[in-house]
Amino acid sequence: MTTKPSINPEKRKEYDDAKRANEKRKREARREEETSGRLEERRLAFLVNIYRSLGYTQQTFAKTCGISPQLLNWYISVTDDCQLSRLEAMLASIGLSVSVTLDGGRKRDIQTEGTGNGVRYRIEGTFAGIRPPSRLPQYIDDCTEQNRLHFLRTFIEDRNETAPEFARTCGFDLTSLRYYFVHDDLKLSVLYKIAKATGAEIVWKVNPKEKTKE
């Protein structure tokens, strides 16, 4: 039977101190952004704007969401990130539904002019409405309109890219892309990374939740 190696207390303390110092730097940077009016540069600025405009403070919003103020602070101040499913749950707790789309950054123009074997050529006509057969893997094809990431499937299809091509464009590996679709969830930082890599705009659609009929 192998024994688990013991953790050096000094190394552990050094790690904990470094972690606390890093979180403190992020909190101070957050306060500096708030005082300088640069809050809108953060990924979760839209969430803060929503609950503030509805009269919530950070503490009362956390209480309504059923999470601790420390956890909410972790999302919006320390990491500036959370899972898309967590965002949905937080807004649902105050009676709002949220969905997201990526606008723009979709078209890959067909090269209409070039040179083949030393001879120049030009392609004329229209390709509107013509789409190639799906080249996406099954785990993306299975993502229906009821799924959280269906908007991302549509975005990839509209770009006429294969899954490996899209993953390379966005700077992550194919395994990560598969993970997002299999779990039907991703972090907001990944969404922002996709938008930046493709030149798309993130559009949040927030509306009152429809009341279920009894």
N, C-alpha and C positions, 0 to 999 in steps of 0.2 A: 504493500500500500504506500503510495507516494504522499508525502506531506506537502501541503501548500506552503510555499516560501513566505516568510513573514515580511511585512512591509516595514521598511526603515522609517521610524518615527520622524527623523529629521527630514528625510526626503518627502514624507507625507505633509509635514508642516510647511515645507518650502513650496510644495505644489498648491496647498490650500491658500497660502499667503499670496502667491502669484495670481491665483484665480480671483481672490477677493479684490486685489489691486486692479486687475483687468476690468472687473465689473464696476468698480468705483470710477475708473476712467471713462467708461461708457456712460455711466449716470451723469458724470460731470459734463461730458460732451452733449448729452441730451439737454441738460439745463442751459448750456451755452446756446444751443440751437433755438430753444424756446425764447430766450431773452433777445437773441439777434434776429428773430423772425424767420429762421430757416427751417422751421418745423415741417413745412410742406415738402422738404427734400427726402423725408423718411418714407419707407415703404408703407407703414401703417398709419400715416398721417390722416388718410381718409377715414379710418375707423375712429380715431380721436376726434376728428371734426364732427362725425355723426353723433357720438354720444354726448359731446359737449353742446352741440346745437339743440339736443333734446333735454338739456338741463342736468345731465349726469356729471358727477365728478368721477375721478378715477376710482375712488373708494366705493361710491354708490353703484357704479357700473359693475365693478367686480362682484359686489354683494348680489346684485340682480342676476348676474351670470352664474352664480354659485361657485365662484372660484375665489381664491385668496387675492388680496391686493398685491401681494408679493409676486404671484404668478402672472397677473395682468401686467405688472411693472416689468417682469421678465420679457414678456412678449413685446410691449411697446417701447420700452426704454433700453433694455440691455441687449437683446438679440435683434430687435426690430423685425421679428419674424414669427410665424406660427403656421400650423397646418391649415389648409383650406377648410377642412372639416371643422376645425376649432373655430375659425372665423364664422362659419355658418351657425354653429351652436351658440356663440356669444350674441350674435345679432338676433337669432331666434328667441333668445331669452327676453328681449325687449320688444318682441312682436314684429320683427322685420325678417324678410327673406332676402337672400343675396345670391346673385349669379354673376358670372364673369365671362367676358368675351375678349378676344384679341382682334383689334381692328387694324386693317392695313398690313403691310409687310407680307402680303400673300402671293402676289403675282410674280412668277418667274418668266420673264419675257422670252419668247422663242427668238433665237438669233435669225434675223431676216436677211442679213447681208453677210457675205463672207467670201472666202476664196477656196475653191476645191481644185486641187491638182493644177494650180497656177491660173485658174480661170475664175473671174469674179462671178458671183451669182446673187440673186435677190429673190425672196419668197414673198408673194402677194396673196391676198385673200383674208379670210377671217377664221378664227379658231374659237369663236364664242360658243359656249355650250358643249364643246368637245372636251371630254375628260378621258384619261386613260383608265383602263381597268384597275381596280384596287391592287396596290402592291404592298399594302400594309399587313403586318403579321396579325395572327388571329386575336391576340390579346388586345389589339387596338380595334379590329373590326367588331369585336364583341361589345365595345363600349357604345351603348345605345343612348337615346335622348334622355333616358331616366338617370343616366350616370353623371356623376359630378364632373368628370373630365371629358364629356362628349364635345364640349367647345374646343378642346385641344385636338381631338380627332379631326373635327371639321377644319380646323386651322391647318393641320398637316396635309389633309387631302387637298385643300385649296392651293397649297403651295406646290402641289404635284411633286412632292419629294417622297422618297422611300424613308422608312424608319431610320436606317443607318445614316442617310444623308441629313435628315433633320437633327439627329443626335449630334452629328459632327458640327453642323451649323451652330447649334446652341452650346457646344463645348462640354457635353457630358456623354457618357458611354451608353451603349444600347441596353445594357443591364439596368441602368437607372431608369431609362424610359419605360422599360417593361415593368419595373417595380411600381412606378407611378400609376400605370393603367391597371395592373393587377389589384392594387390596393385602392384604386379610384380616389387617389388623394396625392397632394404634393404640398411642399412648403411654398409660402408666398415668395420667398427669395428665389426659388426656381422659376416661378412665373415671371418675375421681373427680369430674370436672366434671359428667359426665352424672348420676352418682348424687346429687350435691348439688342439681342443677337439678330433678330429678324426685322427690326425697325417698326414693330407693331406698337399700337397704343392699347393699354389695359383699360377696359371699360367695365366699371362695377355697376350692376343694376340692383338697386336696393328698393324694396317695396314692402308695404305692410303685408304680413302673412295672412293668407286666406283662412278664415275660420272654418274648421271642419263641421259639417252638418251632423247633428246628433240623430 
